[in-house]
């Protein structure tokens, strides 16, 4: 067998040197890259894109915090091993985010950065997930945001109001958690609220709660509160005027520089705002997005409101085990079996 025949049987090793293309080929490849990005963006689910936008807003908030700590602000386009690992630590220790949430944030920041033309080193994402790995092995961290939500009380709402941050973000946060309470809303419902469908009338607010995750929409009313610190109506009107919102998403992200975003918050962002403000206020129990919904039902029931009126506000089905569980909790001390029996 000739050497030429032998050479034909030996697999050729890939050329280690990068290919060199002429200008025309480069132009075609570039056009295909842009077309691919547009196609992928078009087929990406709306909630995913909105989630990525919130991930990036949180990334910018981290950079603002980092600038305050170091005295030297960095551009949010600085996606490096150091900044991405620092982001993981910040989310864990400052935001108290669950490891699964942090994992999604890493993906969101990476995808968004690359979409902006930023080169994200593979070593950076590998290091970030290495930093995340021990957090996923911590049961307490993994339990963050899970389990039955504690029902918030009016006293805790006043406690949160007393500790709310100054500025536009504080006005938004207060309006958000009080609106969530007032409509007995799920986090996904609060995220989807539209300013033009929150109508101010003499008695309070008429709110259209949109359909989410296959659940039907509903129209509810939110009355003025007797206490100005916990009045959902006044809180909404104050936030709306300060933000200049007339239509579009009711609640928007805000950068560390006080600039409004142009997209709605994600359900996860709604939950984080509520949890962060409760922690800031020193509330004894961990509150989540669902705490506002549970709190409305139990508080309304203890005030003597009828079951059908409460259920219409919350959107629960007639036979919902969760709803009746809240009612039983609220009625626990009403005409208790052990009360006034001669003990």
N, C-alpha and C positions, 0 to 999 in steps of 0.2 A: 504494500500500500504506500502510495506516494505521500510525501510530506504535505502536499496540497490537499489530498484526501483526508489525511489525519486532521489537518487544520479545520476542515469543514465539519468534522464531528465534534470538535471542542467548542463548547459554548463561549461565545464572545463576552468578555467582561464589559460592563457598561462604562462608557467614557466618563471619567470623573470630572472632566472640565465642562463647565456650563456651556450650553449651546449659544452660538452667536448668531443673532438674526439680523437680517437687513431691515431697513426702515419701513418698507411696505409690510413685511411680516409683523413687525412690532406694532404697527398701527392696527392691523387686523386683530392681533391678540389682545391689544388694549380694548378695542371695541367689544370683543367677546367677554372680557372681564367685566366691563360696565353692564353689558346685557345680562350677564349671569347675576350680578348684584341686584339689578332691577327685578329680574324674575324671582329671585329668592325673597326679596322684600315684598313682592306682590302676593306670593303664596304663603307668607308668614302670617299666622293668625293675629288678629287685632290685639287680643289680650297679651300675646307674646311681645309684640312691638311696644305696647304700652308698658309692660313690665320692664323691658330693656330701657325705656326712657326713664323710668323711676330708678332703675339701677344706676344709671348715669347721673341722675340728680343726686343720689346718695353718694356716689363717687366724688362729685363736685363738693358736696358738703364735707366729706372727709378731707379733701384738699384744703378747704377753708379752715377746718380745725387744725390741720397739720401746719398751716401757715401761722396760726396763732401760737402754736406750741414752739415752733422753731424761729419765728420772727422773719421767715423768708418764704413767701408764698410760691408754690409751684403750679405750673399750668396743669390742667386736668389731662392734657395729652401726654404727660410723663407717666407712662405705664411701664414700670420696671419691676424687677424682682423685689426691690426694697419697698416700693409703694404698694404693690399688690399684696405682699405679706402684711405690711402695716395696715392695709384695708381690712384684712381678715381679723387681725387683732383688735382693731377699732370696732368692727361690727360685733365682735364677741364681748369685749369688755365695756364699751361705751353704750352700744345699742342693745346689748343683751339679745342678739339675734340667735335663732336656732341654727345649728350647723347646716341643716338642709337649706335654710334660707340663704346662708352665706354662700353655699355652693352655687345656688342659682345666681347670686349677685356677681360672682366671679365670671360666670358665663356671660351675663348681660353686659358687664363692663368690657370684656374681651371682644365680644361681637360688635358692640357699638364703636369701640376704639378702632377696630379694623375697618369698619364702615366709614370712619372719618379719615382713613388713610394712614392711621398710626400703626407702626410696626410693633407688635406685641411679641417679645421674645418667648419662645417656648419654655425657656428656663424660668420665666416669671410665673407662668400659669402652673408649672410643675411645683415650684416652691410654694405657691399659695395653697395648693391642695395638700402639700406635705404639712403645712402649718395647720390645715383644717382637719387632717386625719385624727389626731388625738382628741379633738373636740367631739368628733363623731363617736368616740368611745366613752364619752362621759354621759351617763344616763340623765343627770340633772340638766345638762345642756340640751340633750335631745328632747327632753320633756317640755322645753320652753314653748309656750303657746298651745300646749296640748291639754287634754283633760277637760272636765266640766268647767265652764267659765263661771267665775264668781259674779254674782249679780250686783251691780253697782247700786249704791244708795244715794239719795239726795245729799246727805251729809258728805259723802265722798266726792260728789260733784262740786260741792262748795269748796272742799279742800283742794281739789284740782284747780278750780278757778283762782284761788288765792295764790297759787304757785305758778300760774301760767306765765310763759315768757312774754317779754315786751315786744312791741312791734307787730308787723303784719303777720308773721308766723303765729304769734300768740292769738291774734284775732281769728285766724283761720282755724287753729287747733280747737279753740273753745267752741266756735260755731259748729265744727265738725262733730265733736263728741256729743254736744247737746242736741244736734240734729239727729244723730244716730239714736240717741235716747228717745227723742220726741216722736220719731216715726217707728220706733222699735225695729230698726233696720239692721239687716245683715251688712257686713263690711262691703260685700260686692254691690249691694244696693246703694249704699252711701257713695261709693266710688262712681256709680253711674248716674247720680242725680244731676239734673240740668237746671241751670239758674232760671231759665224761662218757664219752667214748670213748677217753680216754687213761687206761688202767688200770695202777695201780702193783702189781707183783707182786714176789716176792722176788728175781728175776733182773734186774728193770729195769722197762720199760714195754711194755705191749701197746697198740699204737696203730692205730686204724681211720683210714685215709686215705680221705677221701670221693671220690666221682666228681666230676671237674671237666672241663668242655669235651668231654664225650663219652667221656672216658677212664674205664675201669672202676675201681671202688674196690678197695682192697687192705688187708689186715691185716698189719702188720709188728711186729717186736719190736726194742726198743732196749735194749741191755745197758748196765749200769753201766760208766763209764769208769774207767781206772786213775788218771788225773789229775783231781783234783777241779775244777780250773779249766776243764776241757773235757768234763766229764761231763754229757751231756744229761739224764740221770735226775735228778741232784741239782739242776741248774739249773731243771728244770720244777717239781720239788716245792717249791723255794724260792719261785719266782714264784707258784705256785698258792696257797701258804699266805699270802704277803704280800698278794696281791690278793683273797684270800677267794673264789676261784673254785671252784665245785663243778659247775656245768653251764653250758651256753651256750658262746659263742665262747672258744677257748683263749687268744687274744691280743687285747687291747683297746687302743684309743687312750687316751692319757694327756695331760691338759692340762698347761700349764706350771705350774699350781698343784697338780699331783699328783693330780687327780681322774680316776677311771676313766670311760671312755665306756661306753655300753651296747650297742654294735654291734661287729661284727667289723672288723678291719683289712681294707683292700682289698689285692689282690696287689701293687699299685703301692706301697702303704705298706710292705709286707713288704720289697720290693726296696730302698726308700729307707732303711729301718732298717739293713739289712745294709751298704749302700754307705756310709752315714754313719758307722757304727761302724768300718768298715775304714779310712776316711779319718782318723778321729780317732786311730786307733792307728798311723797312719803306715805301713800296709801298702804295700809297693812297687808292687803291681799293683792295678788297680781291680777290686774284687769286686762282684758283683751277686747277685741272688737265686739265679740258676742256678749260681753258684760253689759253693754248699753241696752241691748235687746232684752236680755234676761232681767235687767234692772227695771226697765219700763214695765214689763209684765207683772213682776212681783210688787212694785211700788203702786201701780194702778189698782191691782187687786186689793191691796191692803187699804187703799183709799175707798174701797167699796164699789168699784166700777164693775159693771156686768161682764160676764165671760164673753158674750158675743161681741161686745164693743171692743174689748181688749183683743180678741182674736181677729177682728176686722182690721185693727191697727197693725198688728204684727204679721198678718197674712198667713197664719197657721191654718191648716185644715181642721175640720171639725173633730176628727179623731186623732189628732197629732199627740203622740205620747209625750213629746218634749213640752208642748204647751200645757198639758194637764199636769206634768211634773212641776212646772213653774207655779201653777195654781195651787197645787197641794203644798208646796213650800210656803207660799204666801199665806195660806189658810191654816198653817200648822198651829198657831197660837189662838186662832179664832174659835171660841167656844171649845177649848181644849178638854178632852175627856177627863183630865185630872183636875180641872178647875172647879172650885166650889163644890166639892163632894164630901166635905166634912172632915178633911184631914187637918 
